[in-house]
Amino acid sequence: MSTAGEQDAGLSLQEEHESKTHRTKRRDGDRQKKKRRNERRKGGTRAGEGEEDLQAVSEKRERSKRKRAKSKQETSRRENNEEEEAQLTGVREVEENVDKGKKKQGSTKKGEKKEDGGKQLVKGKAREVKKKNSEPETSEEDDDEEEDNDKDVVRLECLSPEELEKLKEAVDERKKLIQSLRGKPWAMKKKLVTLRESQEFVEKYEGALGKGKGRKLYAYKVLMTKKWMKFQRDFENFKTACIPWEMKIKEIESHFGSSVASYFLFLRWMYGINMILFGLTFGLVMVPEALMGRPYGSMPRKTVPRAEEASAMDFAVLWDFGGYAQYSVLFYGYYNNQRTVGWLKFRMPLSYFLVGVGTVAYSYMVVIRTMARNANESGVGDDNSFNFSWKMFTSWDYLIGNAETADNKFASITTSFKEAILEEQESHKDDNIHLTRFLRVLANFLVLCCLAGSGYLIYFVVRRSQKFALDGLENHTWWERNEVNMVMSLLGMFCPMLFDVISTLENYHPRVALQWQLGRIFALFLGNLYTFIIALMDEINLKRKEEKIVKFNITTWEASLYNGTVSENSTASPVTIHPADVPRGPCWETMVGQEFVRLIISDTMTTYITLLIGDFLRAVLVRFLNYCWCWDLEAGFPSYSEFDVSGNVLGLIFNQGMIWMGSFYAPCLPALNVIRLHVSMYLQCWAVMCCNVPQERVFKASGSNNFYMAMLLVILFLSTLPAIYTIVSIPPSFDCGPFSGKNRMFDVIHETLESDFPPWFSKVFSYASNPGLVLPFILLMVLAIYYLQSTSKSYREANVELKKKLQMARMTAQEQQRNNNASVQDQESGSLNSNINKEY
Amino acid sequence: MGTTASQLSKESLSEYQELTFLTKQEILLAHKRFTELLEKHEKDQIDARVPMGKIITLPELKSNPFKERICRVFSTSEQKDGSLTFEDFLDLLSAFSDSATLEIKSHYAFRIFDFDDDGTLDCADLEKLVNCLTGETNDAKLSSTEMKQLISNILEESDIDKDGTVNLSEFQHVISRSPDFVSSFKIVL
């Protein structure tokens, strides 16, 4: 209905023509009509032909009546009176018709005769109406209306159950029309008119539906759906009102185009996810433990040890998340292994475990779902067959509302046109392929060196820090204590710049270069993170060795304690020792958690500081030193910085990876991350608006959207690996954390199954976890994956095949046309010849 | 919003919500922005028109090379002067909104690119389009051979029935495959 061609068709007003076109267009309605006719024939009503005619005629009349109503609204009020009269008569006629229809259903020959008479009458009227209504009208929606009007008539004619069904369908169709109205490219006035008419129609006939009880129910249902719709709309409005930072992002969008805004959208999305993770850990782990668990100081794991007590409140210690921060709900070690806490009998260890699993599962679900949605939206993105047309039709970013950005965009579009033309003209032009190849190999070699160097540096630093830790941290300077984090952050800051310099050697197309750059930074971050983790693993092993010694010491200590007390009191009353004095193990879980928290903190700090120095300070210097400098600072060398979308996105992704990795051992991490993201939202929005200039090459956002998502997924997978490895294969510390005393952390599931569920359930579960069942299940899943993959492959092939066929069809059609033209010419010339022959 | 918002009756507000892809807040904002463009005495009229010259000073449209085309496409004015009523303005925002469908977006995009309003994109339209996209400055302009090459390439790709022009369905076919049309064909107040 929406194409211009059809609009033209709609212009012609001949009834016949219109009814024809609308029949072809609306096959559904057609089918319905046919069905109706068939039913009649089967039913053997004697009305037969006559009735059909009547129907057709009344259809026509109805149609024209509607049209008149339309023209009334659209064109003039001059004919108002006349038309109203006509409409009234029309209504009367309709009523008559209904009467007749009823009589007919009573089925007598009289009725048929009468109808014949009526038919004649109606026909005459219809002709009149036709004449009256021959003024030109614009609109294709008449088609629509007629469609419904057809049914309108049907409804009034006979009220048998199946007709009622149809009436319902018609009403539903109207409703659908109302819903789809917003998707029609019409002017608002036309839409308004159609909407009002349709609503009137629906209201008028909705009430007529159903009988007795059913009718009430139907009315109720209609009312409820109306209410529900309204509620939904309000809810939508409410939801959009709740989305934060909409205006900020919009402002950035209009200044910098959609690519910079895409970073902020990503940031906001990340913020949402972290909010949910935070809600999970905060609501199900931290708050229950803080409220219902044993209070601080009641047991050794919840008390600061005697040796640290003096410095436990120092800011330097707290900043490192030692002291009171370490012995609080923020870290794993604080949690007790009590099976239930408080009067709610909250299963604390189980909850802790499930939340850990749940955060990972939820993250996977969200990332994969978003990826799938993005893939759906972008469709067949790698299709290269419309390269030029896309450049032409879709390259302008309508969000740009800033003159400078617009200029950049103009320039980038022009260059992209020129490049595309050049590429098309000489697709294989490699003037000095050996040099380029050599340079590229060299560049990659250099990058590899950088990566290896940074990896070694981190390993070295972590090892050194372990030595420091063994000596005791107090003897060392601030730098030596924070070396690991600082080195990691500095590497993350300077290596990308180095890569940028190296990549100029390669002489790639900027888009390709960007991807290489992203890949390299990704590798760097990943390498750094994994060296960090490997070093951490070493430390865990060290701690576990230490733990063994401590455990042995404690048993001897307890024995000595017991021996000491038993002489005094034979009933062996519990010895009261202050929990701070009890010796305790090193608790490697808390150590891991602390490391991650420190890493996040230092990472956040470096991000903010680079933002302030690299962007803000630079902008200030450039701006104000420009008055007294020998060259133009704004246009020349330092100039203002551009917003580095890809680097920032990568930073965000890796930050999230660390959160996923560490949040099992430090439940406070999601909370910290929420704060960090919140602050960076404001800080970066401000920085971007006040000290960055629009990019020279304005990329568009959506192309790389799923690229980022894929990276996030990879990071998610890689960051859950070590976490899962530690959970599954390393026994938890014996004296801290919710799983202390268990052989493995996941034993908590087993324990719950045994004691909280009926015995048959654990039996079933043990059967289900039997390798005999699990293996076939895994096999089945693999098979299913294989099957799905092969079907998707075949679909793709079929797609390609269809494309080929389409092309073939196009070719043959062209050829045919050519042939046709030729044959027409032949014929013409032939007839000419024959004429000539005849003449002779 | 105060007095300006009160002009928009509840019924018409809900009707506009039904008929556009905009939310209530967006419609109210649009109404506010629109009434700001009106003259004092026009503010009470329901179907007051804002001339094109004023519409294109909106910061959202100011640097858009198609601003005049956009006004002309959405205008229902009989003088074809590109002036917009509030309802036209809502139509515009709805088509450019985030949640509008690809179909409606591509339809309007086609009409915007169709400079002579003849229902097809022919060579002259395409040339104008290229000139719009490359900006006004002379050094950025493509040479005539480049232009020819570009247009013939475009026609080769998207002119499926080979009649020398791109019609709406061909255009929609091309656009529907594009990964970033929907995300960039947006104007937000």
Contacts between the chains, C-beta under 8 A, distances in Angstrom:
chain1	res1	chain2	res2	distance
A	2	B	103	7.2
A	2	B	107	6.3
A	3	B	168	5.8
A	3	B	169	7.1
A	4	B	119	4.9
A	4	B	168	6.1
A	5	B	119	7.7
A	5	B	168	7.8
A	178	B	18	6.9
A	181	B	18	7.1
A	181	B	19	5.7
A	182	B	18	6.9
A	182	B	19	5.2
A	182	B	20	5.7
A	182	B	21	5.9
A	182	B	94	7.0
A	183	B	100	8.0
A	183	B	101	5.3
A	183	B	103	6.6
A	183	B	104	5.6
A	184	B	104	7.5
A	185	B	95	7.5
A	185	B	104	5.5
A	185	B	107	4.5
A	185	B	108	6.4
A	187	B	76	5.0
A	187	B	87	7.5
A	187	B	88	7.2
A	187	B	91	6.6
A	188	B	19	6.7
A	188	B	76	8.0
A	188	B	87	3.5
A	188	B	88	6.7
A	188	B	90	6.1
A	188	B	91	5.1
A	189	B	76	6.9
A	189	B	87	6.4
A	191	B	19	4.7
A	192	B	15	6.4
A	192	B	19	6.8
A	192	B	87	7.6
A	195	B	15	6.2
A	195	B	18	6.3
A	195	B	19	6.1
A	196	B	15	8.0
A	233	B	14	8.0
A	233	B	17	6.2
A	236	B	23	6.4
A	237	B	23	4.9
A	237	B	24	4.6
A	237	B	25	6.6
A	240	B	23	4.9
A	240	B	25	6.8
A	241	B	23	8.0
A	241	B	25	6.0
A	250	B	188	5.2
A	253	B	188	7.1
A	254	B	59	7.0
A	254	B	60	6.7
A	254	B	188	7.9
A	258	B	183	6.1
A	258	B	184	5.9
A	258	B	186	7.9
A	377	B	182	7.1
A	378	B	179	4.1
A	378	B	180	7.9
A	379	B	176	7.2
A	379	B	177	6.1
A	379	B	179	6.9
A	380	B	177	5.9
A	381	B	179	4.3
A	383	B	177	5.5
A	385	B	157	6.5
A	386	B	157	5.3
A	386	B	158	6.4
A	386	B	174	5.1
A	386	B	177	6.0
A	386	B	178	7.1
A	387	B	157	7.2
A	388	B	150	6.7
A	388	B	153	4.4
A	388	B	154	4.8
A	388	B	157	5.6
A	389	B	154	5.3
A	389	B	157	4.9
A	389	B	158	4.4
A	389	B	174	4.7
A	390	B	174	7.3
A	390	B	178	4.9
A	390	B	181	7.9
A	392	B	126	7.2
A	392	B	129	6.5
A	392	B	130	7.0
A	392	B	133	7.3
A	392	B	150	7.7
A	392	B	154	5.5
A	393	B	109	6.9
A	393	B	113	7.0
A	393	B	171	7.2
A	393	B	174	6.6
A	393	B	175	6.1
A	393	B	178	7.4
A	393	B	181	7.4
A	394	B	175	6.8
A	394	B	178	4.7
A	394	B	180	6.2
A	394	B	181	4.2
A	394	B	184	6.5
A	394	B	185	7.6
A	395	B	133	6.6
A	396	B	64	7.8
A	396	B	65	7.0
A	396	B	66	7.2
A	396	B	133	6.2
A	396	B	184	7.0
A	397	B	184	4.6
A	398	B	64	6.4
A	398	B	96	6.5
A	398	B	184	6.1
A	398	B	185	5.6
A	398	B	186	5.7
A	398	B	187	5.3
A	399	B	184	6.9
A	399	B	186	5.4
A	399	B	187	6.9
A	399	B	188	7.0
A	400	B	63	6.0
A	400	B	64	7.3
A	401	B	59	5.1
A	401	B	60	5.1
A	401	B	61	7.7
A	401	B	62	6.5
A	401	B	63	6.1
A	401	B	64	7.9
A	402	B	63	6.3
A	403	B	62	7.3
A	403	B	63	5.0
A	405	B	63	7.4
A	406	B	63	3.7
A	406	B	64	7.6
A	406	B	65	7.7
A	406	B	135	8.0
A	407	B	135	6.9
A	410	B	65	7.8
A	410	B	133	7.2
A	410	B	134	6.0
A	410	B	135	3.3
A	410	B	137	7.6
A	410	B	140	6.2
A	411	B	135	7.4
A	411	B	140	6.4
A	413	B	133	5.0
A	413	B	134	6.2
A	414	B	133	7.8
A	414	B	134	4.4
A	414	B	135	7.1
A	414	B	140	4.6
A	414	B	142	7.2
A	417	B	130	7.3
A	417	B	133	7.8
A	417	B	134	7.0
A	417	B	142	6.3
A	417	B	146	7.5
A	417	B	150	6.2
A	418	B	142	7.1
A	418	B	146	6.9
A	420	B	150	7.8
A	420	B	153	7.9
A	421	B	146	5.5
A	421	B	149	5.4
A	421	B	150	6.1
A	421	B	153	7.7
A	424	B	149	7.2
A	424	B	153	6.4
A	425	B	149	7.5
A	700	B	180	4.8
A	700	B	183	7.5
A	700	B	184	6.1
A	701	B	180	7.2
A	701	B	183	6.4
A	702	B	179	5.7
A	702	B	180	4.1
A	702	B	183	4.4
A	702	B	184	7.8
A	703	B	179	5.8
A	703	B	180	5.9
A	810	B	160	6.5
A	810	B	161	7.9
A	810	B	162	7.9
A	814	B	162	6.2
